[in-house]
Amino acid sequence: MVFKFKTDRMVKFQTTSGAGENQDELMARVAKLKEPTPAQKNKMQAWTQRRESLMKAMKNCGLNLFCFYSRDRDEIIVKIGADAEKLCATAARMKYKLQMKPEFLGAYAEYRQDFPGRPDRGFKDRRLFSHMYERHSEDDNPDEGSIFTTRDKIFLIHHIISSKDKRCTQ
């Protein structure tokens, strides 16, 4: 996701030292920047409030965010990810179809989370489904999230960001 940060790369706004940038380099770069007009400053402050509220909402619903400045420092690039637990919960909630193992002829079926069973019933009501889904990993010991392809992960994260469902951003 990309957010506008400044109206122009040559405008001064919230100048802070970046990674690997010493004080002399910072002062030389800042000296070349011009002061924003009141209209530009208001626009950039509005962008900041909107960006911070959206990022807070994404963080609160369990997404992992990694923020970077663009080369000209006029945009903020946000990499968005989710851990395997969040992807599994979202897939189960939306009944997302995942590819099954080759012995099931590569069919697709709704994702269902494993249920370990209840201790008071001696775990006799246990239901395990995770062994049926195809693993998409090059590791010898794939984790729980390896049942999702990159396409699946992007779709599920997009759903979390754009949906009005419970435990989603909107």
PyMOL commands that set and color helices and strands:
alter all, ss='L'
color gray80, all
select helices_A, chain A and resi 23-31+38-60+84-93+102-104+119-121+130-132+144-147+150-162
alter helices_A, ss='H'
color red, helices_A
select strands_A, chain A and resi 2-4+64-69+75-81+97-99+108-110
alter strands_A, ss='S'
color yellow, strands_A
deselect
rebuild
show_as cartoon
